[in-house]
Amino acid sequence: MACSTKKNGAIEVVCMVLLAALLGFAAPAPLAWGAKGSPPGVGGGSGRRGGVVLVLSGGGTKGFAHIGVLKVLEREKIPVAGIVGTSIGSVIGGLYACGYSADEIREIVSETNVLGLLADSGTRVKPDAGEHRPAGESVRPYHMDFDKSFKRSGPLGMLPAVSLASFLVKYTGHIQTADFNDLPIPFACVAADLGTGEEVVMRSGSLSSSIRASASIPGLTEPWPVDGRLLVDGGLVANLPVAIAKDIFPGYPVIAVNLSGASIAKPNERFRSMVDVMMQTIDIMTVDRIKSNELMADVVLYPDVSEFSMLDASGYDVIYQRGLDAALANAGRIIAVSEGAPPPPLGSPGVSLVRVVRSVRVTGLNRGAASDIESEYRDWEGKPYDAEKVNHALERIAKRDNIATVDVDTYPAEDGSPDEVDMVFSVEKRPAYEIGVDGYATNLHTRRWAGITFNARDIAADGDSANFDLRVGDDSWGAALGYFTPLRDGGQWGVSLGARSEKFFPRGMDEYHLDRYSLRGMYYWERNDSRVGFGIAGDRIGGRRGETKVGPYFYYNRDTLDNLIIPSRGYSINSQIWWGDMDTLVSRSNFTAYLPLMNDLHLVTNVGLYTGDKSHRAYRALLGDREELFSLAGNPLPGDEAAWAHLGVGKYFYNSWWGAVRGELFASYGIVMDDWSRTAEAWEAGLALSVPGQFLNGRLLLVYDDDNELTLGFTLGNPKWWASPLP
């Protein structure tokens, strides 16, 4: 079509507008966004500004700078036509593509223990409550996994990062499509195939699984299975995937955010952990590819985050600001390239359609176990997809002992109507066998020990488990064997057999030695964060001529702590009660809570009650026996009952992928009673410096007590106590 320039100015303007419109319609564009609320400034454009494609690189927690870049694009009302991310870039980019705004993502990050997502194994088992539930993922310094043929099968990474997968499911669970082009912003993320080394670009399937795979730091977090392949961090093959973005979204300018900086050169003092060394090594190996991709981008941003470690637990606000500053400094260039870009397509119904569930299926389990789960959710069929119910189902399924992770995909129903979807729960099972080694050492008392554990799963039925625990220490030893049936509809049976030999040194009494044997059968019921057990237990003290008691047993546990290893908020309750021969009531109950305070401080409190029988050596309530008061740990106070309270103010000075460094100023008070009349009391105050973590758990203690004694103590390892005086 031609327009004459000899006509008057008005006609010329009309012709130019028509020509621009034709060029705009002819320009290639990605598939339409869904109409689920797009982030502010995204999707509407600002008249003359067209869409840009974002490429977000990997870089660990330095990736929070991406949020600052997104914030500037929103301020300038620059539409985002597509996002391609690698590693942390896929996490931030995936959340943005789901419809979250920059401010919402920043809030999510600020309320999340990010490094705790990596360090958390997913288990909610307290060390002294593990005998009442199947063993979860190992939290031991060393363990090995084996398959059914006893071939070594892992672990394949130092950190299982189970909670990272749960986090992603939680915040992407509202998505009802398996096609990432149908997201509010079209999205793709990059991973590497561990087996072949190939670049894997994920544009469909489970969004949470795709992001988790892209963020699997090799050697640190375990590879992630997707469609039969083990995938690891996309930074190995495309840490700045501009070429991929150009191929997926042709015709749009690319804004790339490179967290590695304009140069990979770094001074020696910047390498503060093995992860920093690992990632610098990857940068060195891929520098040529990164540089060639930079040349293809229209604008490259380099947030000044080189001073931060790849897995830094602090400075998130500063990192965010560095991304904001980098984008503001280049806002003119970004606006300029957007002005010549085609506009993003108008929104379409996309993922906002009310989808109807046509079928529910489970993969990764044998047919019987899969059918059991499918039957629980059969009533969903024919009803609208409910994201809240789906997320709740994911949490319930993940609590089965033989399941490591679970995700959900939705696919357009074959031969069905456009609004029907098939739901598929994809399950990854825990290893069939696991062997772990751990121990506990301290100078506060003599109950030091070394131990070995063996866990077996899917023995007689899919989902059942057995565990064996052997510990040997100073003048003591113990062994326990337990078996749990599969968890069905929130319930399961458990039986345990134990034998142990212990020596006691109560204050004001002669030391004594006990051999005891126990048998317990219980039915357990789980709902949300609670586990309740009812059953019967028998306890035998001594050999053939020993004393035997049998009676009902009750167990209760509730845990809302945000992280088992490095908690900062939430509470836990644990209570065990046994009525031997219906004449001896033995119980132990305690409550622990973490309450956030100002300036990253938190208040921690622990209160507990212990009941027993002082006249019977096996059933005395011993205050200090489990370090309720550190100054009493070596020579606990005996009584019929004991109660204690601990109050502390703590702060995490440093968090990393391996754990944390924590300080606490505390005071503790306890009393012992005979028939509920106080007979003795004790108090102490002190300072504790601890290093809680996945591999090393140690404490240094400075304690001043009511005997005017100052004790310098240490502990190393995770303390685990026998159920004494309970069977």
C-alpha positions in Angstrom: 0.0 0.0 0.0 1.4 3.4 -1.0 0.6 6.8 0.4 1.3 10.0 -1.5 3.4 12.6 0.3 2.0 15.4 -2.0 -1.3 15.5 -0.1 -1.9 17.8 2.8 -0.5 17.0 6.2 -3.6 15.5 7.7 -3.8 12.8 4.9 -0.1 12.1 5.5 -0.6 11.5 9.1 -3.5 9.2 8.4 -1.4 7.2 6.0 1.4 6.9 8.5 -1.0 5.7 11.2 -2.5 3.1 8.9 1.0 1.9 7.9 2.1 1.6 11.5 -1.0 -0.4 12.3 -0.4 -2.8 9.5 3.2 -3.3 10.6 2.0 -3.8 14.1 -0.6 -6.5 13.0 2.0 -8.2 10.9 4.6 -8.4 13.7 5.0 -11.9 15.4 3.8 -12.1 19.0 3.6 -14.8 21.7 0.3 -16.4 22.7 -2.2 -14.4 24.6 -2.0 -13.8 28.3 -4.7 -15.0 30.6 -7.0 -12.5 32.1 -6.1 -13.3 35.7 -5.1 -9.9 37.1 -1.8 -8.9 35.6 0.7 -7.0 37.7 0.3 -3.2 37.8 1.6 -1.7 34.5 1.6 -5.0 32.7 -0.7 -5.8 29.9 -2.2 -2.4 29.4 0.8 -0.6 27.9 1.1 3.2 27.9 -0.1 4.0 24.4 3.2 4.2 22.4 5.2 1.8 24.5 5.4 -1.8 23.3 6.2 -5.0 25.1 9.7 -6.2 26.3 10.9 -9.7 27.1 12.7 -10.2 30.3 15.7 -12.5 30.7 16.5 -13.1 34.4 19.8 -14.9 35.2 20.7 -17.2 38.0 22.7 -16.1 41.1 21.1 -17.4 44.3 19.8 -14.9 46.7 21.3 -12.1 44.7 18.3 -12.7 42.4 16.2 -10.6 44.7 17.6 -7.8 42.6 15.2 -9.0 39.9 12.3 -7.8 42.0 13.7 -4.3 41.9 13.9 -4.4 38.1 10.3 -5.5 37.9 9.3 -2.6 40.2 10.8 -0.1 37.8 9.1 -1.6 34.8 5.8 -1.3 36.7 6.5 2.3 37.5 7.3 3.2 33.9 4.2 1.2 32.7 6.3 -0.9 30.4 4.4 -4.1 29.4 6.2 -7.4 29.7 5.5 -9.7 26.7 7.4 -12.7 28.1 9.8 -13.9 30.7 12.7 -16.5 30.4 14.5 -17.4 33.7 17.3 -19.5 34.9 17.6 -20.7 38.5 16.6 -17.9 40.9 15.5 -16.0 37.7 13.0 -18.7 37.1 11.7 -18.5 40.7 11.2 -14.7 40.6 10.1 -14.7 36.9 7.7 -17.6 37.4 6.0 -15.9 40.3 5.7 -12.7 38.3 4.3 -14.6 35.3 1.7 -16.1 37.6 0.2 -12.7 38.3 2.0 -11.5 41.4 3.2 -7.9 41.4 6.8 -6.9 42.4 5.5 -5.7 45.8 3.8 -9.0 46.4 6.9 -11.0 45.5 9.0 -8.8 47.8 6.5 -9.4 50.6 6.6 -13.2 50.0 10.4 -13.2 50.1 10.5 -11.0 53.3 8.1 -13.4 55.1 10.0 -16.6 54.0 13.0 -18.2 55.5 14.6 -18.5 52.1 17.7 -20.5 53.1 15.5 -22.6 55.4 13.7 -23.8 52.2 17.0 -25.3 51.1 18.2 -26.7 54.5 14.8 -28.1 55.5 14.5 -31.8 54.8 10.7 -31.7 55.0 10.5 -33.9 58.1 8.5 -32.6 61.1 9.9 -35.2 63.5 11.3 -33.9 66.8 14.4 -35.9 67.8 12.7 -37.0 71.0 9.4 -37.7 69.4 10.5 -39.7 66.4 9.7 -43.0 68.0 6.0 -42.1 67.6 6.0 -41.6 63.8 7.9 -43.1 60.8 11.3 -41.7 60.0 11.2 -38.8 57.6 14.0 -37.5 55.6 17.3 -37.9 57.4 18.6 -35.0 59.4 21.9 -36.7 60.3 25.5 -35.7 59.5 25.9 -38.8 57.3 23.4 -41.1 55.6 23.2 -43.3 52.6 20.2 -44.3 50.5 19.6 -47.5 48.6 16.9 -48.8 46.2 15.1 -52.2 46.5 18.1 -54.0 45.1 20.3 -52.4 47.7 22.1 -50.4 45.0 23.3 -47.0 46.2 20.7 -44.4 45.2 21.7 -41.3 47.0 21.6 -38.8 48.4 22.4 -36.9 45.1 22.8 -33.5 46.9 23.7 -32.3 50.3 20.3 -30.6 50.7 17.0 -32.2 49.8 15.2 -28.8 49.6 11.8 -30.4 50.1 10.4 -27.2 51.5 11.4 -25.3 48.3 9.2 -27.6 46.3 6.3 -27.1 48.8 6.9 -23.3 48.7 6.6 -23.2 44.9 3.4 -25.4 44.9 1.9 -23.1 47.5 2.4 -19.9 45.4 1.7 -21.4 41.9 -1.1 -23.7 42.9 -3.8 -21.4 41.5 -2.5 -22.0 38.0 -4.9 -24.3 36.1 -3.0 -24.8 32.9 0.0 -26.9 31.8 0.9 -24.5 29.0 3.1 -21.7 30.2 2.0 -19.6 27.2 -1.4 -19.3 28.8 0.0 -17.7 32.0 -0.8 -14.0 32.7 2.6 -13.5 31.2 4.1 -16.2 28.8 7.0 -17.9 30.6 9.8 -20.3 30.0 12.6 -21.6 32.3 15.9 -23.3 31.6 17.5 -26.4 33.2 20.2 -28.9 32.3 19.8 -32.6 31.8 22.2 -34.3 34.2 22.4 -37.4 32.1 23.2 -35.8 28.7 24.2 -32.3 29.5 21.6 -31.0 27.1 19.8 -27.7 27.5 16.2 -28.2 28.5 13.7 -25.3 27.9 10.5 -25.9 29.8 7.3 -24.2 28.5 4.7 -26.7 29.7 3.9 -29.2 32.4 4.0 -28.5 36.1 5.1 -24.9 36.7 6.3 -25.6 40.3 8.4 -28.7 39.2 9.8 -26.8 36.2 11.0 -23.9 38.4 12.3 -26.3 41.1 14.3 -28.2 38.4 15.8 -24.9 37.1 16.9 -24.0 40.6 18.6 -27.3 41.4 22.2 -26.2 42.3 24.4 -29.2 41.3 26.1 -30.8 44.3 24.1 -28.7 46.8 20.4 -29.5 46.2 19.2 -32.8 44.8 18.4 -33.0 41.1 14.8 -32.8 40.2 12.9 -35.5 38.1 10.8 -34.2 35.2 9.4 -36.5 32.5 11.9 -39.2 33.4 15.0 -37.0 33.3 17.1 -35.7 36.2 17.4 -31.9 35.8 19.8 -29.5 37.5 20.4 -25.8 37.5 20.1 -24.1 34.1 23.1 -22.0 34.9 25.3 -24.8 33.6 24.0 -24.4 30.1 22.3 -21.0 29.8 22.7 -18.7 32.8 21.6 -15.7 30.7 19.3 -17.3 28.1 18.9 -14.4 25.7 19.2 -16.6 22.6 16.3 -18.8 23.9 14.2 -15.7 24.6 14.8 -14.4 21.0 13.7 -17.7 19.7 10.6 -18.0 21.8 9.5 -14.4 21.5 10.7 -13.1 18.1 10.2 -9.4 17.3 10.4 -8.1 20.9 13.3 -6.3 22.5 15.1 -8.2 25.3 16.0 -6.7 28.6 18.5 -9.0 30.3 19.5 -8.9 34.0 23.0 -10.4 34.6 23.7 -11.0 38.2 27.3 -12.1 37.4 28.2 -8.5 36.5 29.9 -7.1 33.5 33.0 -9.1 34.4 33.4 -12.4 36.2 36.6 -11.2 37.9 36.3 -11.2 41.7 38.8 -10.5 44.5 39.7 -13.4 46.7 37.8 -12.0 49.7 34.5 -12.4 47.8 34.8 -16.2 48.0 33.3 -17.0 51.4 31.9 -20.4 51.0 32.2 -23.5 48.8 29.0 -22.4 47.1 30.7 -19.2 46.0 33.6 -21.2 44.6 31.2 -23.6 42.9 29.2 -20.8 41.2 32.4 -18.9 40.2 33.6 -22.1 38.6 30.4 -22.4 36.6 30.7 -18.7 35.5 34.3 -19.4 34.3 33.1 -22.4 32.3 30.2 -20.5 30.8 31.6 -17.0 30.4 31.9 -17.2 26.6 28.2 -18.3 26.3 27.1 -15.5 28.7 29.0 -12.9 26.7 27.6 -14.1 23.4 24.1 -13.9 24.8 24.7 -10.4 26.2 25.5 -9.2 22.6 22.1 -10.4 21.5 20.2 -8.4 24.2 18.9 -4.9 23.6 19.6 -3.8 27.1 21.7 -5.5 29.7 21.4 -4.6 33.4 24.2 -5.3 35.9 22.9 -4.9 39.5 25.8 -4.2 41.8 25.5 -7.3 44.0 29.0 -8.7 43.8 29.6 -8.0 47.5 26.9 -10.6 48.4 27.4 -14.3 48.6 25.3 -16.5 46.3 23.4 -17.8 49.3 23.3 -14.8 51.6 20.8 -14.7 54.4 20.9 -11.0 54.9 20.8 -7.8 52.9 17.7 -8.6 51.0 16.5 -5.0 51.0 19.9 -3.8 49.8 19.9 -6.4 47.0 16.4 -5.3 46.0 17.5 -1.7 46.0 20.6 -2.5 43.8 18.2 -4.0 41.2 16.0 -0.9 41.4 19.0 1.3 41.0 20.3 -0.6 37.9 16.9 -0.4 36.2 16.4 3.3 37.1 19.8 4.1 35.7 18.9 2.5 32.4 15.2 3.5 32.4 15.7 5.8 29.4 17.2 3.0 27.3 14.5 0.6 28.3 11.8 3.1 27.4 13.5 3.8 24.1 13.6 0.1 23.0 10.0 -0.4 24.2 8.8 2.5 22.0 9.8 0.7 18.9 8.4 -2.7 20.0 5.0 -4.2 19.0 2.4 -4.1 21.7 1.6 -7.3 23.6 -1.6 -9.0 22.5 -4.7 -8.2 24.4 -5.7 -10.4 27.3 -7.8 -13.5 26.6 -9.8 -15.8 29.0 -6.8 -18.1 29.3 -6.3 -19.5 32.8 -9.2 -17.5 34.3 -11.7 -19.9 32.8 -13.6 -21.9 35.4 -12.1 -25.4 34.8 -14.0 -28.5 35.7 -12.1 -31.6 36.9 -12.9 -34.5 34.7 -10.5 -37.1 36.3 -8.0 -37.5 39.1 -5.0 -39.7 38.6 -1.8 -40.5 40.6 1.6 -41.5 39.0 4.8 -42.8 40.7 3.1 -45.4 42.9 1.9 -48.9 42.3 -1.7 -49.3 41.2 -3.0 -50.2 44.6 -1.5 -47.3 46.4 -2.4 -44.9 43.6 -6.0 -46.1 43.6 -6.1 -45.5 47.4 -5.2 -41.8 46.9 -7.4 -41.4 43.9 -10.4 -42.7 45.8 -10.0 -39.9 48.4 -10.5 -37.2 45.7 -13.0 -39.0 43.4 -15.7 -36.6 44.5 -13.8 -33.7 42.9 -14.7 -35.1 39.5 -17.3 -33.0 37.7 -16.7 -30.1 40.0 -14.8 -26.8 39.5 -11.0 -26.8 40.1 -10.4 -25.5 43.7 -6.8 -24.4 44.2 -7.1 -24.3 48.0 -8.4 -27.9 48.2 -5.6 -29.0 45.8 -2.9 -27.4 47.9 -4.4 -29.1 51.0 -4.4 -32.4 49.2 -0.7 -32.0 48.3 0.1 -31.4 52.0 -1.8 -34.5 53.0 -0.2 -36.8 50.4 3.3 -35.5 51.2 2.9 -36.7 54.8 2.9 -40.3 53.7 6.2 -41.7 54.9 7.2 -43.3 51.6 6.6 -40.1 49.6 9.4 -37.5 49.3 7.6 -35.0 47.0 4.3 -34.6 45.3 3.2 -32.2 42.6 0.1 -31.7 40.5 -0.4 -31.0 36.8 -3.6 -30.2 34.9 -4.0 -31.2 31.3 -6.8 -30.4 28.8 -9.1 -33.4 28.9 -8.9 -35.6 25.8 -12.2 -35.7 23.9 -13.6 -33.4 26.5 -15.0 -29.9 26.5 -12.5 -27.0 26.5 -13.2 -26.2 30.2 -12.5 -29.8 31.4 -9.1 -30.8 32.8 -7.5 -34.1 33.9 -5.6 -33.7 37.2 -2.4 -35.8 37.7 -0.6 -36.0 41.1 3.0 -36.8 40.3 4.7 -38.6 43.2 8.4 -39.1 43.9 9.0 -41.8 46.5 11.6 -41.8 49.3 14.5 -44.4 49.0 13.6 -47.9 49.9 16.4 -48.2 52.5 18.3 -45.6 54.4 21.3 -46.0 56.8 22.4 -43.1 59.0 25.1 -42.4 61.5 24.9 -39.8 64.3 25.8 -39.1 67.9 25.8 -36.7 70.8 28.7 -35.4 72.9 28.8 -33.0 75.8 30.7 -32.2 79.0 27.5 -31.5 81.0 26.6 -35.2 81.7 27.6 -38.7 80.8 24.7 -39.5 78.5 27.0 -39.3 75.4 26.4 -41.7 72.6 27.0 -42.8 69.1 24.4 -44.4 67.0 23.3 -46.0 63.7 19.8 -46.1 62.3 18.3 -48.2 59.5 15.0 -47.3 57.8 13.1 -49.5 55.4 10.0 -48.6 53.4 7.4 -50.5 51.4 8.0 -53.8 53.1 4.7 -55.6 53.3 2.6 -52.9 51.6 3.2 -49.7 49.7 3.6 -47.0 52.3 4.5 -49.0 55.4 7.9 -48.6 57.1 10.2 -50.1 59.7 13.1 -48.5 61.6 15.9 -49.8 63.8 17.9 -47.5 66.1 21.0 -48.6 68.0 22.9 -46.4 70.4 25.9 -47.0 72.6 27.3 -44.6 75.2 29.0 -44.2 78.5 27.7 -47.1 80.7 24.6 -47.3 78.6 23.2 -48.8 75.4 19.8 -49.1 73.8 18.0 -50.5 70.8 14.5 -49.9 69.4 12.6 -51.5 66.5 9.4 -50.0 65.1 6.9 -50.8 62.4 4.2 -48.5 61.0 1.4 -49.5 58.6 0.6 -47.2 55.6 -1.0 -43.9 56.4 -4.6 -44.2 55.2 -7.2 -41.5 55.6 -5.0 -39.8 58.2 -4.5 -42.9 60.3 -2.0 -45.7 60.8 -1.0 -48.4 63.3 2.4 -48.5 64.9 4.2 -51.0 67.1 7.6 -50.7 68.8 9.9 -53.0 70.8 12.7 -51.5 72.9 15.5 -52.6 75.2 18.0 -50.3 77.0 20.4 -50.2 79.9 21.0 -46.8 81.6 22.7 -45.4 84.7 21.3 -42.5 86.7 22.9 -40.0 89.1 20.1 -38.2 90.9 21.0 -35.5 93.4 20.9 -36.6 97.0 20.6 -40.3 96.1 23.0 -43.1 95.3 23.6 -43.8 91.6 21.7 -46.8 90.2 21.5 -48.8 87.0 18.3 -50.0 85.2 17.7 -52.6 82.5 14.3 -52.2 80.9 12.3 -53.7 78.1 9.2 -52.3 76.5 6.5 -53.1 74.0 3.9 -50.6 72.7 1.1 -50.8 70.2 -0.7 -47.6 69.1 -3.1 -46.2 66.6 -2.1 -42.8 65.3 -4.3 -40.1 63.7 -3.0 -37.1 61.8 -4.7 -33.8 60.8 -2.9 -30.8 59.5 0.0 -30.1 62.0 -1.3 -32.5 64.7 -0.6 -36.2 65.5 -2.6 -38.1 68.1 -2.0 -41.6 69.3 -3.9 -44.1 71.6 -2.8 -47.5 72.5 -1.4 -49.8 75.2 2.2 -50.3 76.4 4.0 -52.7 78.7 7.3 -52.1 80.6 9.5 -54.6 82.3 12.2 -53.6 84.7 15.1 -56.0 85.3 15.5 -59.6 84.1 13.4 -62.7 84.6 12.4 -61.7 88.1 11.8 -58.2 87.2 8.6 -56.1 87.5 6.2 -55.7 84.6 3.5 -53.0 84.2 0.9 -52.7 81.4 -1.4 -49.9 80.8 -3.0 -47.4 78.4 -0.7 -44.9 76.5 -1.6 -41.5 75.0 0.5 -39.3 72.7 0.0 -35.9 71.2 2.1 -33.7 69.1 1.4 -30.4 67.3 4.1 -28.5 65.4 3.7 -25.1 63.6 7.4 -24.1 63.7 8.4 -22.4 60.4 11.6 -24.6 60.3 12.6 -27.6 62.3 16.4 -26.8 62.2 16.4 -23.0 62.4 13.0 -21.9 63.8 12.1 -18.3 64.2 8.3 -18.4 64.7 5.6 -20.9 65.6 5.1 -23.3 68.4 5.2 -27.1 69.2 3.4 -29.1 71.8 4.4 -32.7 72.8 2.7 -34.8 75.4 3.0 -38.5 76.4 1.0 -40.2 79.2 1.2 -43.8 80.4 -0.9 -45.3 83.2 1.0 -48.5 84.2 -1.2 -51.2 85.8 -3.7 -48.4 86.3 -1.8 -47.3 89.4 1.3 -45.4 88.2 0.7 -42.4 86.1 3.8 -41.3 84.2 3.8 -38.3 81.9 5.9 -35.7 80.2 4.5 -32.6 78.4 6.2 -29.6 77.1 5.4 -26.5 75.1 7.9 -24.5 73.0 7.2 -21.2 71.2 9.2 -18.8 69.1 7.8 -15.2 68.8 9.4 -12.7 66.5 10.4 -9.4 68.1 11.9 -6.2 66.7 15.4 -6.0 65.1 15.4 -9.6 64.0 15.2 -10.8 67.6 12.9 -13.5 68.7 11.5 -14.6 72.1 11.7 -18.3 72.9 9.9 -20.0 75.7 9.7 -23.5 76.9 7.5 -24.8 79.7 7.0 -28.4 80.8 5.5 -30.8 83.4 6.8 -34.2 84.4 4.8 -36.7 86.6 6.0 -40.0 88.0 6.7 -41.8 91.3 9.7 -40.9 93.4 9.5 -44.1 95.4 10.1 -46.2 92.2 13.6 -45.9 90.7 12.3 -46.5 87.1 9.5 -43.9 87.3 11.0 -40.9 89.1 10.5 -37.4 87.7 14.1 -36.2 87.2 14.4 -32.5 86.6 17.4 -31.8 84.4 17.6 -35.3 82.9 16.9 -33.9 79.4 18.8 -30.6 79.9 15.7 -28.7 81.0 18.2 -26.9 83.3 21.8 -27.3 82.0 23.2 -27.0 85.5 21.2 -30.1 86.6 21.9 -32.3 83.6 24.6 -34.3 85.4 22.8 -34.7 88.7 19.0 -34.2 88.2 16.6 -33.4 91.0 14.2 -36.4 91.8 10.6 -36.1 92.7 7.0 -37.3 92.1 6.5 -34.3 89.8 8.7 -31.7 88.2 7.9 -28.5 86.3 10.2 -26.0 84.5 10.1 -22.8 82.5 12.7 -21.4 80.1 12.7 -17.8 78.7 15.2 -16.5 76.2 15.8 -13.8 73.7 17.6 -15.1 70.6 19.0 -13.8 67.4 20.3 -15.4 64.2 23.6 -13.6 63.4 24.2 -15.6 60.3 22.2 -17.9 58.1 23.6 -20.0 55.3 22.7 -23.1 53.3 24.3 -25.3 55.9 22.6 -23.8 58.9 23.0 -20.7 61.1 24.8 -19.0 64.0 22.5 -18.1 66.8 22.9 -16.4 70.1 20.5 -16.5 73.1 20.4 -14.9 76.5 18.2 -17.0 78.7 16.9 -17.8 82.2 15.4 -21.0 83.5 13.6 -22.0 86.6 12.4 -25.4 87.8 10.8 -27.1 90.8 10.3 -30.7 92.0 7.4 -31.9 94.1 6.3 -34.8 96.2 2.6 -35.4 95.8 2.4 -31.9 94.3 4.1 -30.2 97.3 7.3 -28.4 96.4 10.4 -30.0 97.9 13.2 -28.3 95.9 13.8 -25.6 93.3 16.6 -24.4 91.0 17.3 -21.6 88.7 20.0 -20.6 86.2 20.8 -17.9 83.7 23.3 -17.8 80.9 24.3 -17.2 77.4 24.3 -19.8 74.5 26.0 -19.6 71.2 24.7 -22.3 68.9 25.3 -23.5 65.3 22.1 -25.3 64.3 22.3 -26.9 60.9 21.8 -29.8 58.6 25.2 -31.3 59.2 26.6 -29.7 62.4 24.6 -28.9 65.5 26.7 -27.5 68.3 26.4 -25.2 71.3 28.7 -23.3 73.6 27.1 -22.4 77.0 28.0 -20.1 79.8 25.7 -20.8 82.7 25.4 -19.3 86.2 23.2 -21.2 88.7 21.7 -20.9 92.2 24.7 -22.6 93.7 26.8 -19.6 92.6 28.7 -21.8 90.1 29.7 -20.7 86.6 29.8 -23.6 84.1 31.3 -23.5 80.6 29.7 -26.2 78.6 29.4 -27.6 75.1 27.2 -29.9 73.2 27.7 -31.4 69.8 25.1 -33.3 67.7 21.3 -33.6 68.0 20.2 -34.8 71.4 17.8 -37.8 71.3 16.5 -39.2 74.5 15.0 -42.6 75.3 11.4 -42.5 76.5 12.5 -43.1 80.1 10.6 -43.2 82.4 7.9 -43.9 79.8 8.0 -47.3 78.1 
